[in-house]
């Protein structure tokens, strides 16, 4: 994210594409909808 709160590029899974979104429109996901990702083996 840019320090000046400019537009951010986000990946939209449902559409399988990246989109540019204004900073003011971003919202964190609820904790029950977040999922953790496995750390790749080479970084363990």
C-alpha positions as CSV (number, residue, x, y, z in Angstrom):
1,X,0.0,0.0,0.0
2,X,1.2,3.5,-0.8
3,X,2.1,5.8,2.1
4,X,0.0,8.6,0.6
5,X,-3.2,6.5,0.7
6,X,-3.3,6.3,-3.0
7,X,-5.1,3.6,-5.0
8,X,-4.1,0.0,-4.3
9,X,-4.0,-3.0,-6.6
10,X,-5.9,-6.0,-5.2
11,X,-6.5,-9.5,-6.5
12,X,-10.1,-10.5,-6.8
13,X,-10.4,-14.3,-6.5
14,X,-13.9,-14.5,-7.9
15,X,-12.9,-12.8,-11.1
16,X,-9.3,-14.1,-11.2
17,X,-7.9,-10.6,-11.9
18,X,-6.3,-7.6,-10.4
19,X,-8.1,-4.4,-10.0
20,X,-7.2,-0.9,-8.8
21,X,-9.2,0.2,-5.8
22,X,-9.3,3.6,-4.0
23,X,-7.8,3.4,-0.6
24,X,-11.0,4.7,1.0
25,X,-13.0,1.7,-0.4
26,X,-10.7,-1.0,1.3
27,X,-12.1,-2.8,4.3
28,X,-10.5,-5.6,6.3
29,X,-12.0,-9.1,6.1
30,X,-13.9,-10.3,9.2
31,X,-11.7,-12.7,11.2
32,X,-14.0,-15.7,10.4
33,X,-13.4,-15.2,6.7
34,X,-9.6,-15.0,6.8
35,X,-7.6,-18.0,6.1
36,X,-3.9,-18.7,6.7
37,X,-1.6,-19.9,4.0
38,X,1.0,-22.6,4.4
39,X,4.6,-21.3,4.5
40,X,6.5,-22.7,1.5
41,X,9.0,-25.4,2.6
42,X,12.1,-23.4,1.6
43,X,11.2,-20.7,4.1
44,X,10.6,-22.9,7.1
